[in-house]
Amino acid sequence: MLGTGFAASAGESCMNSGVDDAIEGLHLAFSGEPKPASVEACECCLSKEELEELVTTPLRQLAPEQLSEYASCVTLTAGSEGDFRYLLPRILDISVHGQFSWPDHEQICMNLARGEWLSWPEPLKASIVDLFSAAWESAIANDDGWKADELVCGFALAGIDIHPS
């Protein structure tokens, strides 16, 4: 169980429908985040074309290849809190579904910590924890030790308190 009170009950389905429901909840929680007019980044990290794609492509249609470079360097050499919060639902969707070749889930979670997500409004934090709880329950239900290991490392890097249920 994640230390913020979100975990599936014993009788709740822990398959991908739980993850998909949590993704929808994440998009709903972040729906008030304004679409940025532009995203700034170090020119050696992202080209102007790549940055433009981040704001011209509909959020849910952004492909892993379009978000990969941004997601790996946000909070370091690219982005602001505003564009990170706008793009985060799609970044986390891609991450928990294992669709990034890079960055890995741990890197995404380090970026969350550097972005000080624990200071964000409660509905935003709760939707992230809900997604992580659903991903954890799915990994356990599917006996996916690699995914569980990746998630636990990510939780620790993001600053999530983990304790046994």
C-alpha positions as CSV (number, residue, x, y, z in Angstrom):
1,M,0.0,0.0,0.0
2,L,1.3,3.4,-0.8
3,G,1.5,5.6,2.3
4,T,-1.1,8.2,1.1
5,G,-4.2,6.0,1.5
6,F,-4.6,4.8,-2.1
7,A,-4.6,1.1,-2.6
8,A,-6.9,-1.4,-4.3
9,S,-9.1,-3.4,-1.9
10,A,-8.6,-7.2,-1.8
11,G,-11.7,-7.7,-4.1
12,E,-10.9,-5.0,-6.6
13,S,-9.7,-6.0,-10.0
14,C,-6.0,-5.2,-10.4
15,M,-5.7,-5.7,-14.1
16,N,-5.0,-3.0,-16.7
17,S,-8.5,-1.6,-16.3
18,G,-7.5,-0.2,-12.9
19,V,-4.5,1.5,-14.6
20,D,-6.6,2.8,-17.4
21,D,-9.2,4.1,-14.9
22,A,-6.4,5.8,-13.0
23,I,-5.0,7.3,-16.2
24,E,-8.5,8.8,-16.8
25,G,-8.5,10.2,-13.3
26,L,-5.1,11.7,-13.8
27,H,-6.2,13.4,-17.0
28,L,-9.3,14.7,-15.2
29,A,-7.4,16.0,-12.2
30,F,-4.9,17.8,-14.5
31,S,-7.5,19.0,-17.0
32,G,-7.4,22.5,-15.5
33,E,-3.7,22.9,-16.3
34,P,-3.4,25.3,-19.2
35,K,-1.8,24.3,-22.5
36,P,1.5,26.2,-22.8
37,A,1.9,28.5,-25.7
38,S,5.5,27.2,-25.9
39,V,8.1,25.1,-24.1
40,E,11.6,26.3,-23.5
41,A,14.6,24.0,-23.5
42,C,18.3,23.9,-24.1
43,E,18.9,23.8,-27.8
44,C,21.2,20.8,-27.4
45,C,18.4,18.8,-25.7
46,L,15.4,19.5,-27.9
47,S,15.0,21.1,-31.3
48,K,12.6,23.9,-32.0
49,E,10.5,21.4,-34.1
50,E,10.4,19.0,-31.1
51,L,9.3,21.7,-28.8
52,E,6.7,22.9,-31.2
53,E,5.2,19.4,-31.4
54,L,4.7,19.3,-27.7
55,V,2.2,22.2,-27.9
56,T,0.7,21.6,-31.3
57,T,-0.1,17.8,-31.0
58,P,-3.2,17.0,-28.9
59,L,-2.0,15.8,-25.5
60,R,-3.4,12.3,-25.7
61,Q,-1.9,11.9,-29.2
62,L,1.7,12.7,-28.2
63,A,3.8,9.6,-29.0
64,P,6.5,8.3,-26.8
65,E,9.1,9.5,-29.3
66,Q,7.7,13.0,-29.1
67,L,7.9,13.1,-25.3
68,S,11.0,11.1,-24.7
69,E,13.6,13.8,-24.8
70,Y,11.4,16.3,-22.9
71,A,10.5,13.7,-20.2
72,S,14.2,12.8,-19.7
73,C,15.4,16.4,-19.1
74,V,12.4,18.3,-17.7
75,T,13.3,20.0,-14.4
76,L,16.9,20.0,-15.6
77,T,17.4,21.6,-19.0
78,A,13.9,21.8,-20.3
79,G,10.5,22.9,-19.3
80,S,8.8,24.8,-16.6
81,E,6.4,23.7,-13.8
82,G,3.5,24.8,-16.0
83,D,4.3,22.8,-19.1
84,F,5.4,19.8,-16.9
85,R,2.0,19.7,-15.2
86,Y,0.3,20.0,-18.6
87,L,2.3,17.2,-20.2
88,L,2.6,15.0,-17.1
89,P,-0.6,12.9,-17.6
90,R,0.6,11.7,-21.0
91,I,4.2,11.2,-19.7
92,L,2.9,9.0,-16.8
93,D,0.5,7.1,-19.1
94,I,3.4,6.2,-21.5
95,S,5.7,5.5,-18.5
96,V,3.4,3.1,-16.6
97,H,2.6,1.3,-19.8
98,G,6.3,0.8,-20.5
99,Q,6.3,2.6,-23.8
100,F,9.4,4.7,-23.3
101,S,12.7,3.3,-24.4
102,W,14.1,6.2,-22.4
103,P,13.5,7.7,-19.9
104,D,12.7,4.8,-17.6
105,H,10.1,5.1,-14.8
106,E,12.8,5.9,-12.2
107,Q,13.9,8.9,-14.2
108,I,10.3,10.1,-14.6
109,C,9.9,9.8,-10.8
110,M,13.2,11.7,-10.1
111,N,11.8,14.5,-12.3
112,L,8.6,14.5,-10.2
113,A,10.7,14.9,-7.1
114,R,12.8,17.7,-8.7
115,G,9.6,19.3,-9.8
116,E,8.4,19.3,-6.1
117,W,5.2,17.5,-7.0
118,L,4.5,16.9,-3.3
119,S,3.8,20.6,-2.9
120,W,1.2,20.6,-5.7
121,P,-2.6,20.8,-4.9
122,E,-4.0,17.6,-3.3
123,P,-6.1,16.5,-6.3
124,L,-3.1,16.5,-8.5
125,K,-1.0,14.6,-6.0
126,A,-3.8,12.1,-5.3
127,S,-4.3,11.3,-8.9
128,I,-0.5,10.5,-9.3
129,V,-0.6,8.3,-6.2
130,D,-3.8,6.6,-7.5
131,L,-2.1,5.8,-10.8
132,F,1.0,4.5,-9.0
133,S,-1.2,2.3,-6.8
134,A,-3.0,0.9,-9.8
135,A,0.2,0.2,-11.6
136,W,1.6,-1.5,-8.4
137,E,-1.6,-3.7,-8.0
138,S,-1.4,-4.6,-11.7
139,A,2.3,-5.6,-11.5
140,I,1.5,-7.8,-8.4
141,A,-1.6,-9.3,-10.0
142,N,0.3,-10.1,-13.1
143,D,3.3,-11.5,-11.2
144,D,5.6,-9.0,-13.0
145,G,8.6,-8.7,-10.8
146,W,10.5,-6.5,-13.2
147,K,7.7,-4.0,-13.2
148,A,7.2,-4.2,-9.4
149,D,10.9,-3.5,-8.9
150,E,10.9,-0.5,-11.3
151,L,7.8,0.9,-9.6
152,V,9.2,0.5,-6.1
153,C,12.4,2.3,-7.1
154,G,10.4,5.0,-8.8
155,F,8.2,5.5,-5.7
156,A,11.2,5.9,-3.5
157,L,12.8,8.4,-5.9
158,A,9.5,10.4,-6.1
159,G,9.4,10.6,-2.3
160,I,6.3,8.4,-1.8
161,D,6.0,6.8,1.6
162,I,5.6,3.0,1.1
163,H,4.5,0.7,3.8
164,P,2.9,-2.7,4.0
165,S,-0.9,-2.9,3.8
